[in-house]
Amino acid sequence: MTLYPRFAAHIDSALDALVASGQLPAGLERRAVTIEPPRDASHGDLATNAAMVLAKPAGTNPRALAEALAGELRAIPGVSSVAVAGPGFINLTLDDATWRDELAAIAAAGDNYGKSTVGEGVTVNVEYVSANPTGPMHMGHCRGAVVGDALANLLAFVGHKVIREYVINDAGSQVQTLARSAHLRYREALGEDIGAVPEGLYPGDYLVPIGQKLAAEFGDRYVGAPESEWLATFRVKTVDAMMELIKADLALLGIHHDVFASEAELQAAGKPEAAEAWLRARDLVYDGVLEAPKGETPEDWEPVELPLFRSTKFGDDQDRPIKKSDGTWTYFGADLAYHFQKAESADQLIDIWGADHAGTVKRIQAAVAALTEGKTRFDVKLVQMVRLLRAGEPVKMSKRAGNFVTLADVVREVGKDVVRFTMLTRKADAQMDFDFAKVVEASKDNPVFYVNYAHARVHSLHRRAKEAGIALPTKADLSRLDTSELALVKRMAQFPRVAEGAAAAREPHRIAFYLYDLAAEFHAAWNQGNDDPSRRFLLVEDVETTAARLFLADAVGQVIRGGLAIMGVEAVEEMGA
């Protein structure tokens, strides 16, 4: 058990003691009791709100309850002082021996430090990317891809079983357009001069090799054939080819999905009909007429009876049609059925969407609440677009792609790890600029560099010790570490709670923020040696102290590696001096 859960258990035991002595009523709900670092480090090492949240239901004064609880907490081994602050907050200061023990525990846990079992027994389906298979991946997809993948890693880190899913939107009009675009390139591959790509078709050169493959497979069989003879075949062939291209692009980012769900297969299997029947049986779908559009009514508008989902019953502002007037499924109707399918194999669902889909969040949340009878937690994380810059100037579009910058081009220029780390340096719903010059800059202002440099410095210490002729002992005497040095342990000890909190909030960017803070403290400790040689990590004349400080640095490197692994980033070992 790591430090924070251990002291949470101590507080729980102290509350039990107050119940046993009659100072606190039995049966109080304690879920709101927290143990965390105080906002001001000068107040101590740990803080709890126990007295503040329990005083009112206990019918007592928070300050009085805090004083009684503080008396119990002073008896805990490793606690050097307990202070009651303000109206009833309790601050604890731990002795150095406790922090040395935690450092030893961090090292002993190795790569497992920070992992927990809070998610054990709960399966979470994370659906991310799900780009229409109409072109290669572009930077508009990149941020959601990284956020989704890092979130999946994070959830697995805290014990969840995770299903990484991509839904292929292969049943709409866009893939019909894609098939027609491929047919054009197929004719071009057979020698036809197609001229400029007609308006409405996809112009990117990425369809050229697909047209060549179709020509090699079918010859001139479909050159002059009516569309009805080749459209379905070309749709399937082209979608398959595009998905191979998309998977290859995602692989450049280190992203691999467990499930690729086909919307066309979903509809062919009758899943939307099954979802509609399930909802009708519970009076959650009815046949009705939508209200006329607000404002000036279009001349061609006429009332049509449609099957409507009662989304207003779940907080939406109006009921939503699940079918169009021609009998085909609306996007919402198909999406509703898709989520119904996902909920069959997962306890919780998470969708990573672009911010342009914000208007559809309420209706799909209503659908999932209805289809799972409120039993399935469902979160939608909205991801803002990324603006690409080069030294402050907007980046030009890619000719090969037609009208966007490809993800592959960006990854090949700056590297997978730079892209992944940068995408997690801000909250997903905040705007982001990706400047090619800034993300490779060697400065404190570039988190990618700053965190990696901390890890590289750790890795350099053993090499420098060897070069200096220092033969390190196999064990380190951690009593050589003073209170100032143990501040690094206090930061490292927060890693498990940061990971659990980030997973619960579905916010993987918190890991990047934490790593930056840890790196900053390590760099500060390193730089102290520039002003005071006795504070250097390597002391040629004092092997015992050097061993203890290297033990400390190794633990910092280990926690950084663990956090970077969640982000899908490889820790670098060398970055120069």
N, C-alpha and C positions, 0 to 999 in steps of 0.2 A: 504494500500500500504506500502510495506516495504521500508527500507531506500534507497537502491540503485535505485530502480525504481522512488522513489520520487525525488531524486536529478537528475536523468536523465531527469525527466519532468521539473525540474527547469532550467537545461541547455538548454533544448528545448525552454523554454519560453524566456530565455536570448537571444538565437539566433533569436527568433521572434522579440525581441525588437531591435536588430541590423538591422534586415531587415526593420522594420518600420521606423528606423531613417536614412536609406539609407547607412549604413555602411557595409551592406552585401547584395548581390543580392538575390532576391526571387527565390524559386524553386530549391535550391541546394539539392542534395541527401545527407541525413544525416545518412544513415544506418551504416556507418563506424564509427560514433561517439560513443565513449565508456566512461563509468564511472566505475572506479575500484580502488582498494586500490593501492597506490604507492608501488613500489618494496622496497623502503626504508621508513620505518615507520616514520623516522625523518622528512620526507618531508611533512607530513600532513596525513589526514585521507582518502581523495578521490583525484583521479587524472582524468583528462579528456584530450583526444587528439583532441578535437573539432577544435581548431585552426589549428592543424597540418594537418588534413584531409580535411578541408574546404578552406584553404588559396589558394591552387593552382586553384581549379575550380572557386574561387571567384576573382582570379586575384589580390591577395594582398599578403603582407608579413605575414608569420605565426606569427611572434613575435608581429607585430602591431595588428593583429586580436586578438591574445591572450590578449593583454593589454586592448583592447576595451571590450572583453568578460569578463575579470576579473572585470572590473568596474561594469558590470551588476550583476555578481555573488556575489559581496560584499554586495549587498542589500538583499540577501536571508536571511530570519530569521534562526538563528542557525549557520550561518557561522561566525566564529571569525576572520579568515584571509584567503586571497587568494594571491598566489604567482605564478608568471610566471617563469618557469624554462627552461634553455637551449634554443632551437630554437623556443619554443612555447607551451610546455606542461604547463598545469595549475593545481596547487595543492591547494586543499581546506582543511582547518582545521576547524572542527566543535566544538562548545562549549559543555561543559559537560552536559548542560541541554538537548541538542539534544540526547545525548547518554542515558541519564536517561529515556527520553521519549521512545526511541527505546527498552530499557530493559522492560519498562512497556508494550509495544506493543508485545514483544516476549512472555511475560507471559500471556497476554490476549488472544493471538492466540492459545496457548496451542499446542496440537498435530498438528494443522493446520499450524503452523509457517513454512514457507519455501515452502508450497504448492503454485502452481501457475496455471494459466489458459493458459499458452503459447501453450499448446498442444490441447486445446479445439477444438472439431470438426474434429480432425485428428485421424484416426484409424491406429494403427501400429500392424502388425503381427510380433511377435518375435518367430522364430523357433529355438529351442535349444534341445540339447541332441541327439535326433533322432538316437540313437545307434541301430545297427542291432539287431533284437530280437533273438540272438543266444547264449545268456548267461547273467548272472547277471551283474549289473553295476560294473564297476571297476574304479580305480582312474584315469584312462585315460579319463573317461567320466566326472569325478567330476568337474573339473575346468570349463569346458564349461557349465555344468548344473548350477553352481552357478553364473557364469557371466551372462548367459542368464536370469536367474530368477531375479537377482538383477537389471539387465537392465530393465526388464519388470516392476518391482516395481518402479524404477526411472521414467520411462516414464509415468506411471499412476500418480505418485506424482506431475508431472508438467502438468497434465490435459489431457493426451492422453487416448483414449480408447485403451486397449491393448488386443490382442488375443495371448495367449500362446499356441504354437502349437508344436506337435511332429509328425514327419512323420515316419511311420512304413515301413521299407524296407522289405516288405514281398513278393516281386515278383521275386527275383533273385535266382541265383544258391546257395547262402549261406543258404537260408531257405530250399532248397531241401536237402542240406547236413544235416541241423538240423533235418529234418523229418526222414532221414535215421538213424541219431544218436539216435533219440528217439525210433525208431523201434528196434534198438539193445537193448536199455534198457527195452523196452516192453518185448522182448523175455527173457531177464535176469530175469525180474519180474515173469515170468511164469516158472522159474526154469532152464533155459538153462545156461550152463557155456559158457559165451561169451569170456573168456580169456582177453587178452589185447585188448584195443580199437584199431581197425585198423587205419592206417595212413589215414588222410583226413577227419575223423569224429571227432566230438567234444568230448573230453575225460572227461570233468568235471562231478563231482558227482551230480551237480545240476539237471542233467537229470534223475537221479534215481527215484525221486518221480513222475516225469512226466510219466516215463515208467510204474510205478506202477498204476497210474490212468488210463492209457490206457489199461492196463491188466484188471483192474477191470471193465472197460466199455465194452471192446470187447472180453474178454476171449481169447481163442486161435484162433479166426477166421482168423487172419492175420499172424500167425506164419510162415506158409509155402506158403502163397499166393504170387503171382507175384507182383512186385512193383507197377505196374499200378493200382492195386486194392486198395492199401492203401496209396500211397504217398500223394495224394491231401488231403485226410482226416487227415492224420498224420501232414501234414504241417499246416493246419488250427488249429488243436487242440494244437499242440506244440507252435505255435506262440502265440496263446491266453494265454497259460500257462506262456510262457516267458514274455509276456507283463504284466501279473499280478505280476510276480516276479520283473520286472523292476519298475513298479509303486510303489510297496512296498519299494524298495530300494530308490527311489526318495523321497518317503514320509518321510523317515528317515532324509532327508535333508530339509524337509518342502517344497518340490517342487510338485506342482500339475498343470497339463496342462488343458487348456480349450478344445483343439481339438487334437484328435489322428487321423491323416489322413493315410489311407492305400494305399500304392502304388499299390497293387493288385486290390483294388476296383477302383482306379483312372484309371488303364488300362482297367478294365472290363467295365467301364462307357464310354470308348472311348475318354477320355480327350486328350491323345497324338494325336489321329487322328484329333481332333478338332483344336488343336494347330497347327498341320502341315497345315491343310487347311487354317487356318487364315493367316499363314505366306506365304503360296504359293500364296494366293490372293493378296499379297503385294510384290510379287517377292522376298521374303526373304528366301525362300527355293527353291532349284533347284536340278535337278538330274545331278550329275557330278562324276568325278573320282578323288580320292585323289592322291596327289603326292606320289611317292615312298618314303619309309623311308630314311632319310638322312644317309649318310655313306654307309656301305656295305649292299646291298639289300638282304634280306633273300631269299633263293632258292625257298621257297613255295609262295613268294609274287606274286600276279598278279593283274592287274588293275580291279576294280569292280565298276560299276556305283551304287552310293548310293544317297539318298536324303541328301543334304548338306544345313546347315543353314549358311547364309551369315554373320557370326560373324565378319569377317574382316571389314565390313561396320561400326562396332561399336567399333573398336579398338583392336580386337583380332588379333593374328598373322597368323591365317589360318581359313578357313571355316571348320565347324564341322559336322560330320555325325550324324543324329538323329536316323538312323536305321542301323542294322548290315546286312551283306550279306544274312543271313538266314531270314530276314524280321522282326526279333524281335527288340525291341527298345534298343538303346544304353542307358547307364546310363544317358548321357546328354539329350537324347531325352525324357526320362521319367521325369527327373528333370525339364526340360523346361516346360513340361505340368503341373507339380506340381506347379511351380511358377505362371503359367498362372491362375491356379485355386485359389491360394492364393490372387492374385492381384484383383480378383473379389470382395473380401470382405474387402480389406484394402487399405489405401492410401499410406502407406509406408511398406516396407518389411525389416526385419533384419534377417540374418542367422548367427548363431554361429557355426563355423566350427573348427575342429582340424587343426593345422598348416600343417599337411600332405596333406591337400586339397588345398594348396595355388595355385597349378598349374591350377586348374579349375575355379578360381575366375573370370578371364576375360571373359570366354565363357558364364558363367551363368549371369554375369552382362550385357553382350551383348544381351542375350536372353530376360532378363527382360526389357531392354531398348526398344527392338523391340516389344515385346508383349504388352507393356503398352504405346507405342509411346512416351516414355521419360517422361511420366507424374508421374510415381511412383518412389519415392526415394527408392533406394535399397542399403543396406550396408551389407557387409560380414565382420564379426569380427573373426579374426583368433586367436585361443587359443593354446598356447604352452603346451606341455606335462608337467606333474609334476613328479619329481624324488623323490621317497619315501626313506627316510633315518631313521635310528634309532641310535641316538648318532653318526651321521656322517657316518654310515655304510649302504649300500644298504639293503633294506628290502627283505626278502625271499618271493618267490611266494606262493600263496595259493594252497594247495592240493585240496581243495574242488572245486575251480574254474577251476583248470587244469593248467593255465599258467599265472595267474595274481592275484593281490591283490584286493579283493572286496571292494567296497565302504562301504558296510554294516559293514564289520569288522573294518574299520577305524573310521566310525562314532560312533560305539559302544565303541571304545576304548577312543577317545578324546572328543566326543560330537559334535552334529550338529553345534553349534554356533562357536566352534573353527575351524571346517573345513570350514564353510562358510566365516568367517572373514579372515582366512588365504588365501583363494583362491582369495581374493580381495585386498591383500596387495601389489600386483605388477600389472603393465599393463598386459593385457591379452596376448599380443604377446611377452612378456619377459619370459625367462626361469624361472622356479620356483623349489626350493627344499622344500619339506615338511618333516621336521624332527620331529618325534614323541616327542622327548625330548624338542626341542626348542619351539614348539607350545603351550606347557603347562607350560613353564618356567615363573616364577613370576619375571619379570624384565622389565625395560624400553625398552629393545631391542625386546621385544615381543609385537607388537601392540595390539594383542588380549587381553592380560592382562592389558596393560597400559590404554587402553580406558575403559575397564570394571571397572578397579580400580577407575578411575575418577568418574564413575557413582556411584559405591558403596560408595565412600567417600561422595558424595553429599547426598546419602540416609541416611548415618550414622549421619548427622548433626542434624536432628530433634530428633533422638533417644538420642544423646548426650546432646542436649539442655534440653530434658525432664529429663534425669538423673541428670543434673546439677541444676534442679529446676527453669529453665528459662521459665517464662510464656510469650510467644511471643504475640505481638499485632496482630490483624487481618490484619492490613495494615502496610506497611513499608514506612518509610520516606527515599526516595532514595537520598535525598540531603546529606545523611550521607556517600554516596559512593564518594570517591575522584577520581581524574584523573587516578591514577595508577590502581585502581580497575575497572574502566570503560573500561580498555583495553580488558577485557574479553568480554564486550558487542560488541566491535569493531570486534572481531573474530566471535562472534555469528551472527552478522548482515550480515556476508558474506555467511551464509548457504544458503539462497534462491538463490543467484547468482551462488554459486557452484553447487547446484542441477540443475539449468537450464543449466549451461554450460556443466555439465557431461551428461545430457540427450541429448543435441544437438550434443555432440561429441561421444555419445554412449560409454561412459567410466565410468562405475560404480565404478571403483577403486578410482576415485577422492573423493568419499564420505569417504572411509577409510582413505585416506591421510588427508582430512580435519579434521576428528574426532581425528586423532592422534595429529594434531597441536592444536586443541581446548583442548584436554586432557592435553597436555604438558603445556599450559598456565595456566590451572586450577591447576595442580600439583605445578607449580612454585609459584602461589599465595598462595596455601596451605602451601608450605614449607617456605614461608617468615615468617610465624608465629612461626616456630621453632627457628629462629634467633631473631625475634622481637615479643614478646607476644602481643603487641598492634595491630599486623596485623592478629591475629587469627580470624577465622570466628565466633567463640563463645567467647564472652566477658561477663563473669558473671556479671560484674559491669556496663555494658552498654547494656541494652536490646534493645534500639533503633538502635544502630549500628549493633548489632547482627541480628536484624530483617532484616535490609537492606542487610547485607551480605548473610543471608540465602536466601533472595529473589533472589539475584544474583546467588548463587549456584544452587538454584532450576531451574533457567532458563538454566544454563549450562547443568544440568541433563536432562532437557526437550529436548534440541537440540541434545544431545548425543542419547537419546532414539529415536528421529525422524530419525537421520542418521542411527542408527543400524537397525531400522525397514525397511528402504530401502534395507539394506544389507540382510534382513531376519534373523537378529540376535536379540535375546532377551537380554535386558539390565539386568545385574545382580544387586542385591541389597546388597549382602554381600560377602566379599572376605577376611575376617579377618581384622586385624588392619591395 
